[in-house]
Amino acid sequence: MVACGYYAFIWKTAIIPALVLGALLSRRLDRFIADWSIFLGLVILFDFLRGLVFALVAHFHLPVYMHYAIEWERALCGGEVAPVILQHWRAGLDNPGFLDRLLTVVHASHFAYFMIFGLAIWMLRPEQFRRYAVAVALVLYVGELVYLIVPTVPPWMAAQRFGVLPPLEHIADHIYNAELPSLQKAFDINPIAAMPSLHAALPTLCLLFALSQFGWWALVVAIYTAVALFGIVYLGEHYVVDVLAGVALAAAAFAAVSVPLRVRSPWRRSLGWAHPVAVTALLILVAEGAAVLTSRLGEPFEVTAAFAERELDGPSSEAHLYLGRLALHRGDLEQAREQFSRAVDMSESDEQRRDAALLLARTSARGSKGAASPAHAGLNRAIQ
């Protein structure tokens, strides 16, 4: 279906009926509710908190980072940036469409994948499911905490929006919106959550469990994991350093749950259905509260003066354009003219040079003592 250009998108919550069906077929519905309900509640809560983290960062203008990941990537890759290398290789392919679609589907599948793998663990190695559920929760929530403390710009955004990398195509965005309009907006609820890569962490965690439990059958999981890790770099979603951080997070979570624990059951099955169902209901209630708070705080990520000075000062014409716009917004016309002039001098494309020149003309018109000339007025109208 991927080769023919057909797609289907499955929300994580839409997987739940399939999980329940598996439990019914195995005649273990009671055990499924006891084992899975809190785990599913934590997964649902994670989804809502992911959006809330972005809302908090954007609303309170918390520091957002970009250059540290690029510097680490270049140190690791001998001065190069892996997504740029792979997309340069892609540009030489006769027909990259199939590869683009395949890797985009794998990229979109990872959340459903870890839940389906969890069902396999639960059915084939039920004594290991508790460890798996705890390890997944550790990966999700440690990753969420890092996204709040160190929100990081992904490669495609660093290239497209800020111009600090050579051009990178946001391949997944194009495919999602071409095949399923408006999907990307719903799917990518936190675009500045690149480090660590959970797209790398969760498949890696599944691979570690597969290696420890399924022997040679783990080869299938290894192939999926390799494709997933390659794909997120190829698509411009993550740097290699993001991937390595995700792999390290998965390894740490796996090691943590490998320590023997004396507690017999995390969900206290002796209390029957009431306890796990009640806890799950509470988790979903908290998730709804997070959704309400997100909607009230929600606003787009804006470039602040602190971000521009820390992450954008000097590396590109785009940086000077942002600094100039910020200066213009606060009424510092002299600084705005200086930045737009630098942008004109540094622009590598006619389009960028034209934008910078128009902004420079607009600033000059605002700074003149008399009325703006007709030419300046025309330029202002063109900009606005």
VENRA-V141502 format. One record per residue. N is the residue number from 1. RES is the residue in three letters. NEAR is the number of other C-alpha atoms within 10 Angstrom. D_CENTER is the distance of its C-alpha to the mean C-alpha in Angstrom with 2 decimals. Layout:
n: <N N>
res: <RES RES>
near: <NEAR NEAR>
d_center: <D_CENTER D_CENTER>
//
This chain:
n: <1 2 3 4 5 6 7 8 9 10 11 12 13 14 15 16 17 18 19 20 21 22 23 24 25 26 27 28 29 30 31 32 33 34 35 36 37 38 39 40 41 42 43 44 45 46 47 48 49 50 51 52 53 54 55 56 57 58 59 60 61 62 63 64 65 66 67 68 69 70 71 72 73 74 75 76 77 78 79 80 81 82 83 84 85 86 87 88 89 90 91 92 93 94 95 96 97 98 99 100 101 102 103 104 105 106 107 108 109 110 111 112 113 114 115 116 117 118 119 120 121 122 123 124 125 126 127 128 129 130 131 132 133 134 135 136 137 138 139 140 141 142 143 144 145 146 147 148 149 150 151 152 153 154 155 156 157 158 159 160 161 162 163 164 165 166 167 168 169 170 171 172 173 174 175 176 177 178 179 180 181 182 183 184 185 186 187 188 189 190 191 192 193 194 195 196 197 198 199 200 201 202 203 204 205 206 207 208 209 210 211 212 213 214 215 216 217 218 219 220 221 222 223 224 225 226 227 228 229 230 231 232 233 234 235 236 237 238 239 240 241 242 243 244 245 246 247 248 249 250 251 252 253 254 255 256 257 258 259 260 261 262 263 264 265 266 267 268 269 270 271 272 273 274 275 276 277 278 279 280 281 282 283 284 285 286 287 288 289 290 291 292 293 294 295 296 297 298 299 300 301 302 303 304 305 306 307 308 309 310 311 312 313 314 315 316 317 318 319 320 321 322 323 324 325 326 327 328 329 330 331 332 333 334 335 336 337 338 339 340 341 342 343 344 345 346 347 348 349 350 351 352 353 354 355 356 357 358 359 360 361 362 363 364 365 366 367 368 369 370 371 372 373 374 375 376 377 378 379 380 381 382 383 384>
res: <MET VAL ALA CYS GLY TYR TYR ALA PHE ILE TRP LYS THR ALA ILE ILE PRO ALA LEU VAL LEU GLY ALA LEU LEU SER ARG ARG LEU ASP ARG PHE ILE ALA ASP TRP SER ILE PHE LEU GLY LEU VAL ILE LEU PHE ASP PHE LEU ARG GLY LEU VAL PHE ALA LEU VAL ALA HIS PHE HIS LEU PRO VAL TYR MET HIS TYR ALA ILE GLU TRP GLU ARG ALA LEU CYS GLY GLY GLU VAL ALA PRO VAL ILE LEU GLN HIS TRP ARG ALA GLY LEU ASP ASN PRO GLY PHE LEU ASP ARG LEU LEU THR VAL VAL HIS ALA SER HIS PHE ALA TYR PHE MET ILE PHE GLY LEU ALA ILE TRP MET LEU ARG PRO GLU GLN PHE ARG ARG TYR ALA VAL ALA VAL ALA LEU VAL LEU TYR VAL GLY GLU LEU VAL TYR LEU ILE VAL PRO THR VAL PRO PRO TRP MET ALA ALA GLN ARG PHE GLY VAL LEU PRO PRO LEU GLU HIS ILE ALA ASP HIS ILE TYR ASN ALA GLU LEU PRO SER LEU GLN LYS ALA PHE ASP ILE ASN PRO ILE ALA ALA MET PRO SER LEU HIS ALA ALA LEU PRO THR LEU CYS LEU LEU PHE ALA LEU SER GLN PHE GLY TRP TRP ALA LEU VAL VAL ALA ILE TYR THR ALA VAL ALA LEU PHE GLY ILE VAL TYR LEU GLY GLU HIS TYR VAL VAL ASP VAL LEU ALA GLY VAL ALA LEU ALA ALA ALA ALA PHE ALA ALA VAL SER VAL PRO LEU ARG VAL ARG SER PRO TRP ARG ARG SER LEU GLY TRP ALA HIS PRO VAL ALA VAL THR ALA LEU LEU ILE LEU VAL ALA GLU GLY ALA ALA VAL LEU THR SER ARG LEU GLY GLU PRO PHE GLU VAL THR ALA ALA PHE ALA GLU ARG GLU LEU ASP GLY PRO SER SER GLU ALA HIS LEU TYR LEU GLY ARG LEU ALA LEU HIS ARG GLY ASP LEU GLU GLN ALA ARG GLU GLN PHE SER ARG ALA VAL ASP MET SER GLU SER ASP GLU GLN ARG ARG ASP ALA ALA LEU LEU LEU ALA ARG THR SER ALA ARG GLY SER LYS GLY ALA ALA SER PRO ALA HIS ALA GLY LEU ASN ARG ALA ILE GLN>
near: <9 16 12 8 12 10 16 10 13 12 12 17 12 11 15 16 10 13 17 17 12 17 19 13 10 11 11 13 15 13 16 19 20 23 23 24 21 24 21 21 21 21 23 18 22 19 17 20 23 24 20 24 23 25 23 17 24 20 17 9 15 17 16 23 16 23 15 11 22 23 15 16 20 17 13 14 14 9 12 14 23 23 27 23 14 17 19 15 11 16 10 9 11 7 10 11 15 13 16 19 22 16 22 23 20 18 21 19 17 21 18 17 18 18 21 16 18 24 21 15 22 21 17 13 13 15 11 15 19 20 20 23 23 17 24 24 17 19 22 21 17 14 23 22 13 15 22 20 14 20 25 24 23 22 30 24 21 20 20 16 13 23 18 22 19 15 16 22 20 17 19 21 17 13 20 21 13 11 13 14 11 12 15 15 13 8 14 13 17 20 17 22 27 27 24 28 24 24 26 28 29 25 26 28 26 26 23 18 21 21 16 10 15 14 10 10 11 17 14 11 19 18 11 16 23 13 14 24 25 18 25 24 23 28 24 24 25 28 28 23 24 27 24 17 19 27 23 17 26 27 17 16 22 23 12 14 16 12 9 8 9 6 7 9 12 14 20 14 17 9 10 14 17 12 17 23 18 13 16 21 15 14 21 20 14 16 21 16 15 21 20 14 16 21 13 11 17 18 14 11 16 10 17 17 15 13 18 17 13 15 18 24 15 18 14 18 28 24 24 27 26 24 27 27 23 19 19 20 11 9 14 15 20 14 17 26 24 15 27 29 21 20 28 23 13 18 19 12 10 10 10 17 19 13 18 27 19 21 28 25 21 24 24 16 19 17 16 10 7 8 11 16 11 9 11 18 15 14 18 18 11 12 12 8>
d_center: <25.38 22.52 25.28 26.82 23.74 23.57 20.45 19.92 16.92 17.30 15.86 15.76 18.84 20.62 20.78 22.97 26.13 25.90 25.72 28.67 30.54 30.22 31.63 34.45 35.38 35.60 37.62 35.58 34.19 35.50 33.79 30.51 30.56 31.42 28.82 25.84 26.04 24.69 21.96 20.85 21.21 18.86 16.17 16.78 16.82 13.44 11.99 14.03 13.40 9.63 10.89 13.71 11.98 10.59 14.13 15.82 14.24 15.15 18.46 19.82 18.59 17.37 16.90 13.77 13.89 13.63 16.84 16.95 14.24 16.17 19.41 18.51 17.40 20.70 22.64 21.38 21.87 25.16 24.17 21.86 18.13 17.20 14.97 17.93 20.41 18.99 18.78 22.25 23.41 21.95 24.00 27.08 26.64 29.08 26.83 23.14 22.49 22.84 20.55 17.86 18.30 18.57 15.40 13.47 15.20 14.47 10.70 11.14 13.69 12.29 12.34 15.79 16.79 16.70 18.75 21.19 21.59 22.32 25.00 26.52 26.72 28.29 30.82 31.78 31.35 31.51 32.47 29.12 26.91 27.13 25.83 22.94 21.99 22.23 20.19 17.26 17.58 17.67 14.48 12.58 14.36 14.59 10.85 10.86 13.74 12.30 9.45 12.59 14.81 12.95 10.05 9.18 8.91 7.44 10.59 10.92 10.92 13.24 15.43 15.61 15.67 17.18 19.09 18.90 18.18 20.18 19.08 16.02 15.63 12.38 13.88 11.72 11.98 15.69 16.29 14.72 16.67 19.70 20.10 18.80 19.01 16.74 14.45 11.30 11.98 12.28 9.46 6.54 7.95 5.90 5.09 6.19 4.50 5.14 8.31 9.19 7.40 8.10 8.29 11.12 12.43 13.34 15.16 16.79 18.00 19.46 21.14 22.70 24.14 25.32 27.07 28.77 29.85 30.28 31.71 31.77 29.81 26.76 26.99 25.33 22.33 22.38 22.32 19.29 17.45 18.64 17.58 14.02 13.74 15.52 13.54 10.05 12.10 14.37 11.95 10.76 7.07 8.13 11.52 14.04 14.11 10.53 11.86 15.07 13.72 12.10 15.50 17.37 15.76 16.71 20.12 20.72 20.05 22.30 24.92 24.89 25.71 28.27 30.50 33.21 33.15 36.29 34.91 35.72 33.07 30.05 30.76 34.55 35.76 39.26 38.41 37.70 35.27 35.63 33.71 30.41 30.50 31.22 28.40 25.98 27.38 26.85 23.16 22.73 24.79 22.57 19.52 21.59 22.41 18.82 18.38 21.53 20.55 17.21 19.32 21.79 19.60 17.10 17.26 15.31 14.04 17.25 18.32 20.79 23.78 22.62 19.33 21.42 24.08 21.93 19.33 21.12 24.81 26.53 24.22 24.42 26.09 22.88 22.97 26.55 25.85 23.38 25.90 28.66 27.11 26.56 30.17 31.42 29.80 31.59 34.80 35.11 36.53 37.76 34.41 32.78 35.46 34.98 31.24 31.72 34.59 32.52 29.89 32.76 34.03 30.73 29.44 29.21 29.17 31.70 29.15 27.72 31.32 32.40 29.71 30.64 34.32 34.08 32.40 35.04 37.76 36.46 36.47 39.93 41.19 40.08 41.76 45.07 47.91 49.29 47.89 45.28 46.81 46.37 44.27 41.98 41.85 40.90 38.11 36.84 36.89 35.02 32.24 32.07>
//
